[in-house]
Amino acid sequence: MYRSGVGSLPEREGRAERVPDEMVVGYVALDEDWSLIHVNAAAEFVLRRPRHELVGGVLWDLFPDTVGTVFEERYRWARSTGQPVAFEAYYPEPMNAWYEIQAVPEPGGLALYFRDVTARHESEAVRDLAAQRLAAVTGLATAMADISSIEELVTLIVDHGLSALGCDGGSVAVLDLDEVTIRSYLTSSDGQAAVVEYELLPVTARLPVAEAARTGGTVLVRDRDECIAYSRQLAHVVDVTGSQAFASLPLRVGPGELGVVTVGWEQPQRFDADQLMLLETFASQCAQALRRLSDLSAERAAAARVAGMAEALQRSLLTELPEPDHLELVARYAPASDEAQVGGDWYDAFLVRDGSTVLVIGDVTGHDQGAVVQMAQMRNVLRGIAHALGQSPATVLSALDWAVLDLAIGSLSTVVLARIEQGPDDLRSGRRTLRWSNAGHLPPLVVDADGLTEFLHRPHDLLVGLRVESDRHDHTHQLPPGSTLLLYTDGLVERRDQDLGMGLGLLEEAAGRLAHLPLQELCDALVSEFATGSEDDVALLAVRAHPQDRP
């Protein structure tokens, strides 16, 4: 549960602030230089000094009588070993009091939890039990800072909270959106029947959890007789769970109520002041954890909505492919496995006035909704320039450089812009000419009808948008009948655990091995083999040049 080590001061202070100020247990956070960086209200009361006199001071200067005593020995031992330590010790005048202390190593320093136990110091058995439970409950604050779901919170209650409170079962309940239903997350110790029967309850139910939710007050039921007197529903709970005493405490941070924590015991309870203090401390910690989970859930939902809108925009821009004579075009787009990684990948294909087929594959830098918007601008401007100019790919990309600057698109992009042309000589031979220009993108891959492969490695030019008046070059390659051209983005071949050369080699091997498949099946197989689990978007545009011996 505890981790030792050195952390930065902001990290340390951030962790300290997760401990609620309303805790009845004194709490002091120390940095690696033994300076006090956080003091809660209970610590001010116990130490009899206001926090503005304590925060920033060095422990040994503020409390000189700790030097050379069990206090210094235990604090330094906890720091050096990284292990928490609990002990009791007497501090002389002006305090003249016995203290129960838990020293917990944390990244960048030490956390001290303590309270004045002078009044009950004479009862050793009571003191020892309370010290153990105090240590367990206060230690939960650190563990709760790391949970990410209500289910994990309930598991933490089972693993640590129940033993700390000396109880036998528990649950965390929250109001459903309709505010008339309570959804309870029960511990497995309550039994599967209870988990099923009491997962959803009306807020009007005659049960302590519902009363605490309705009234915002703590509800205590001490034994079986009080359960039977409380309601038939609670008497039934006794039969189902085996518990006969219950405490339901509202969970709130500030004015808003977040839910209810309920714990139960198989034995009758007195609910004395010490036990109530532990329950209230535990509920306060649960409330802080539940607030953090609620905020985290809202953030995730907002991020999912944004990612969904960005992906919808991205998909809306994926072109419906043209159908040129004797050319088959197929495209595939696979979003990243991480929904937060929506990117700027795109493909495009269209016919221009001279009958050539224009192909585009590109990737705008960035992985967020901004990249998708910039991709949309880049894609639409490029499409307009290419259609209006009717010039070579290099000329079109040079014009796009100026457009990116003049229109303040504000992004860079790798692009392969290609044209598939067929002049009189090509018509007689049945061949086609691929003419392309590469702005920093991965090389096209050509696969002939027999499965022989060739990456079209040519010197590539600067990314689009990096500089105007940069030299851009056209390249050509003959596409014989039956050959297939593959244009793709880096998500298809790049992985964290392999270099780019290996990824390209694997793609080349697979494309040759699968060249006999119909083009639709070839693309499906490549996406299945290479895009599954990719951390980046994948766009694939494939063109197959069919023989011209048929309509």
N, C-alpha and C positions, 0 to 999 in steps of 0.2 A: 504493500500500500504506500509505503514511503519511499522517496527517492532522494538521494543525497547528491550534491554536486554544486557547481558554481554557476549562477545565472546572473544576467544583467540586472541592474537596479530596477529599471522599469518592469521587467518580467517579475521580479520579486514583489514589487509594490502591487502589481496587478493581481498576483496570487493572493496577497494579504487582503486586498479589498473584497475578495470573495467570501471572507468570513463576516457574517452579519454583525453590525454594530450593536444590535439589540440582544446579542447573546448575554446570558447572565454569567457566563464564565469569563474571567479576565483573559485578555489576549494581547500579546506583545509580539511584534515581528522585528527581528534583528537582521541587519545585513552582515556581510562577511567581515566587516570591521567592528562588529559588536555595537553599531549605532542603532538606535530605535527608529524604525521607519513607519510603524503603524501601532496605534494604541486604541483599543475600543473603550466604550463608556464604562464597562464593568471594571476594566483595569484601572481607569482613573479613580474609581471609588475605592478599590482595594488598596491601591498604592498611595492613596490620599494626596494625589498631586494631579493638577490639570494636564491634559495631553500636550498643550503648547509648551510646557516646561519639560516634557519628556521626549517628544519627537525631535530627532536630530542629535540628542545627547548620547554619549557613550555609556554603556551599561555600567562599567566599573567605576566611572566618575559619578554617575547618578546614585549608585548604591554601593558605596565603598566597603560596607561591611560584608559584601559577598566575596570579596577577594580573599583567597586562601581558605575558603570554607567549602562545604559540600555543594553549595550553589555553583561556584566556579568549577569545581571538579566535575560535576555531572554535565554542566553545559558544554565544557570543552570535550568531555568524553563523547557526548552525542554528536558534536561537530566532527570530531576526528574519525569516529567509526561509522557515521552515517546511520546510526540506529537510534530510535526514540527511547527515552528513558523517563520513568515516572518515579517521583519520590516526594517525601514530606520533610520539611526542615523549618527550624525556628529562626526568625530574623529579629535581632535585638532592637532596642530603642533606636529611632522613635516609633517603629512599627509595633514591636513587642507582640508578635503574632506568629502562629504556625500557618504554613502554607502548603497546600497540595498542588504539585507542579507536574506538568507534562511538557518535556522538551522534545520537540520534533524537528529533525533536520529537514530543511527544504532547499531547493536550488537557490544558491546565493546567500544562505544564512540559516537562521534558526527561528522556530515559532515556539512561544511559551504560552501554555494554557494554565491558569492557576486560579485558586480562590482561597479565601481565609477559612481555615478549618479549626480555628482555636476553640470554638464553642463545643466541639465534639471530639476533641483530640483524645480525650480519656477513653473513648470507646474504640479500641483498636480493631475489633472485628468489623464494626460499622464503617470505620474509616477505610479499611482495606477494600471492602466491597465497593464503596462509593468511588474510591480512586480508580479501580479497574473499570467501572462503568463510565466514569468521566473520561478516562483515557480513550476508551472505545468510541464514545459519542463524539468527543471533540476531534478525534482522528478522522471521523467520517467527512468532515468539511473538505479535506484535501481530496479524498476519494470521489466525492460527489462532483468535484470540479471537472472530472474527466468523463462523466457519463454522457451519452448522446441520445438516449431514448427513455421513455417512462418504464419500459420493460427492464432496462438496465438499472433504473432507480429501485424498482421492486426487488431485483436480484441483490442489489447492495443492501437493502433492508434485510433480506433473508440471511445473507452471508455475514453481516456485521451488526446491523441495527437491532435485530431480535435479541441477540446475546447481550448486547450493550444495555438494553432496557430490561433484560430478564423476562421477556415475553415469549409467546409461543406461535404467534401468527400475526399477519399484518396485511395492509392494503393501502394503495394510493388511489384516490378517486378524483375525477375531474368532471365538471359539468359539460354535457354535450352542447353542440351549437344551439339546440332548441331550448336550452336552459330549463328544461323540465325533466331531463333525464340525467342520472348520474352514471358514469362509466367507471367501474372499479377494476383495478389491476391487483389481483390477490396473489399472495405468496402460495407456493405449492403446499406448504405445511397446513394450509386450511383445507386441503383435500380437493380433488377434481370436481366433486359434486358442488362444492361451494363456489369454485371458480366459474362453473357454468351457470349456476342458479343466481349468483349475485353480481354478475358482470354488468348488467344493466338494471337500474332501479329508478322508479319515479322519485322525484325530489320530495314528494309527499309521503314517502314510505316511513313507517314507524320504526326506524332504526337509528342508532346514534350517528352513523355517517350522514344520513339525510338531514337529521336535525342540525348537525354542525354546519352542513352546507346551507340550510335555510336561514339559520340564526347568526352564523359567524362566531358562535361561542363553543367552548370546549364542553364535551359531553362525557361524563364518567359513570360507568355502571360497575359496581364493586363485586357482585357475586351472583350466583344462580337465582336467588330469590329476587334480587333487583331486576335481573333480566326478565323473569317471568312477569313481574309487576309492570315492567316497562311496556311490553307488548307481546302479542302472540308471535309476531314476526321474529322478534329477538329471541324468544324462547326456542323457536325453530332453528335459529342460527346456532344456539348452544348445542342442539342435538346434531347438527350437520358438521360443525367444526370441532367440537369438544372443548371449546373455550367457554368460560363462564364469567369473565370480567373483561370489560372493554373500555378503551379511551379513544375518542375521536376528537382530533384537534384541527381547526381550520388552518390552511396554508395561505399565508398572505405576505406580500411584499408591498409596503406602503398601504394605500387605501383599498386596493383591489384584492379580492379573494380568488385564489387560483385553484383550490381544491381542498381535499380533506385527507389527512393521514389517520388511519385507524390501526390500533394494535390490540391484541387479545391475549389473555392468560388462561391457562387451564386451572389455576388456583385463584381463590379470592384475593383481592387487593385492597390495601388501606388507602393508597394514594396520598402518602404524606408529602411534606414540603419538598424533601430531597427528590422523591420520585417525580413529582410534578415539574421540578426544575429540569430534570433530565428529559422528560417528555417535551417540554416547551423548547428546550435547546435543540432536540432532535427535529421537532416540527419546523423550527426556524431554518435549520439547515435544509430540510426537504423543500421548504418554500423557495429558498434561493435556487436550488437545483431545478425545481419545476419552472420557475420564471425563466431561467436560462434555456431550458428545453423548449418552452413556449416561444421565446424569441428566436431560437434556432429553427424551429419548425416554420415560423413565419418567413424567415430569411430564405429557407430552402424552397418554400412554395413560391415566393417572389422570383427567385432565381430560375425555377422551373418554368414559370410563366414567360419570363424574358427569353430563356433559351428556346421555348416552344415557338414564340413569335419569330425569333431570329431564324429558326429552322424552317418555319413555314414560309418566311420571306425567301430564304435560300432556295427552297424547293420550287417556289413559284417562278423562279428565274431559270430553272433548268429547262432548256429548250425542247420543244417537240421537234424531233429530227425530220429533215427533209428526206425525199425519196428520189435521188437522182437516178438516171438510167444506168442500170447495171452496177450501181454502187449500193452496198448494204451498210447502213449506219446503225450502230447499237451503242447505247450509253448506259452507264450505271453510276449511281451515287449512293454512298453509304456513310451516314453520319458517324462521328467519333463515338466510341463506347462510353466516354465520359461526356455527359450532357452539357457540362460547363465548357466544352471545347468546340462549340459551334464555330466554324471558321469561314474563310473566304474562298474556298475551292469552287470552281465553276467550269462548265464546258459549254460550248455553243457550236452550232453548225447551221449554215444557210447558203442559199444560192445567190450568186450575183449575176448582173445582166449579161455577161459574156458566156454564161453557162457553167462557169467553174463552181466547184463546191468549196466553201470556206470552212475550215475547222479551227476551233480555238480550245485550248486547255489552259487554265490559269489558276493562280493561288495568290490572293491578296494577303499581305503580312498581317498577323494578328489572329487571335482566337476569342472573339467575343462578338456581341451584336453589332458593334461598330465596324468590325471587319466585314460583316455581311452587308451592311449598308454601303460601304465603300466598294465592295465587290459589285453590287448592283449598279453603282454609278460607272465603274470601270467597264463592266460588261456591255452596258447599253451604249456608252460613248464609242467603244471599239466597234460594235456592230454597225453603228451609224457611219463612222468614218470609212470602214471597209466597204460598205455598200455604196457610199457616195463617191469615193475616190476610184474604186475599181483598179487600184494599183497593186504592186507587189507587196508581199507581207512586210518586208523591211520598211518600205515607204509608209505603209499604214501604221506600223508601230512608232515610227518617228513622229508622225502626226499625233499619235496618242500621247507621246511625251509632252507635247505642247498643250494638249487638251487637259492633261492632269494638272499642269501648272496653271493654266489660265482659268480653269474652272475650280481650282482649289479643292480638288478631290482629297488631297492630303494623305495619300497612301502609296505604297510601293507594291509591285506585283511581278511575279514571274509569269511568263506567257510563252506559249508556242502558238504562233499564228501560221496556218498552212492553207495552201490552195491545191486542189487536185484538178489538173488541167489535162486537156486532150486536144492537141493540134492535129492537123492533117496527117503528119507522119505517124503520130500515135494511133490514129484511127486505123491506118493500114496495118500496123503491127499488133493492135489490140492492147498496147501498153498505155499507161497513164503517167503523167509527170507530177510528182509531188514537189511543190515549191514551198519552202518554209523559212521562217526566221525565228530564232530562239532568244528570248530575253531572260536569260538566267534560269531556265526551266530544265527539268530532266529530259534526256534525249528521247525522241520517238523510237519505237521498236517496230521493226518490220519482220513479218514471218511469212515465208513463201509457202506454196501449196504442199511442199514436201516436209515442212517443219523446220527448215533451215532459218536461223534467226540472225538479225543484224541490228545492233543499236546504231542509230544515225548520229554518231559522235561528230560534231563539228564545233569549232570555237563559238561559244555562245556570247551574246552581247549583254550589256548592262540591264538590270531590272527596269521595267517601265516605271517612269516617275522619278528615277534617280537623277537624271540630268537630261536637259534638252540639247539638241544638236550633237548627240552622241552618234558614233558610227554604227549603223545597223546593216546586217548582211543577209542576203538571200542564199539559200542552198537548194539544190535539186537532187532528186533521186527517182529512178524509174521503178514504177510499180507494175510488175507483170500480172497477167490474169491469174486469179486464185490467191494472190497475196493479201495479207492482212496488216493494217497499220494500227498500232496501239498508242494512244496518247493518254497520259495518266498523271495524277498528282502524287506528291511524296508520301502520303498516308499509305499507299499501296506497298511501298518498299522500305520505308524507314522504321526502325525499331530501336528502342533504347539499348537492347542487349546485342545488337549487331551493327557493323558499319554499313554504310550505304552501298559499297561495292558488293557486299554479300547479298544484300537485298535485291540489287539489280540482277545479280547472277541467278538467284532463285527464280525471279520473274522470267528471265530469258529461258531457263530450263523448262519451266512450267508451260510457257507459251508455245515452245516447240513441241512439247509432249502432247499438248491438247489441240494442236493446229488442225487436226482432222475433224474436230467438232463443228457443228453449225455455229454461226457467230453468236447467236443468243446464248447457247449452251457454253461456249468458250468464255464469254464475259461472266456468266453466272459462276462458272468453276473458278475463275481467277479471283473474283470477289470473295467467294466462300473460302478459298485457300489463303488469301493474303489480307483481306479487310477485316475478318472477324477479330474482335478485340483490339483493333487499331486505336491508338490514342489520338489520332488525327482523322479528319474527314478524308474520304476517298472519292475521287472522281475518275471515271474511266470512259474514254471515247474510242470506239473501235470502228474501223472501216474495212470492208472486204471488197476487193475489185473482182467482180464476177466476169467470166468470159462473155464476149459480145456476140455469141453464136445463137442467142435466143432473144426474144423481145424483152 
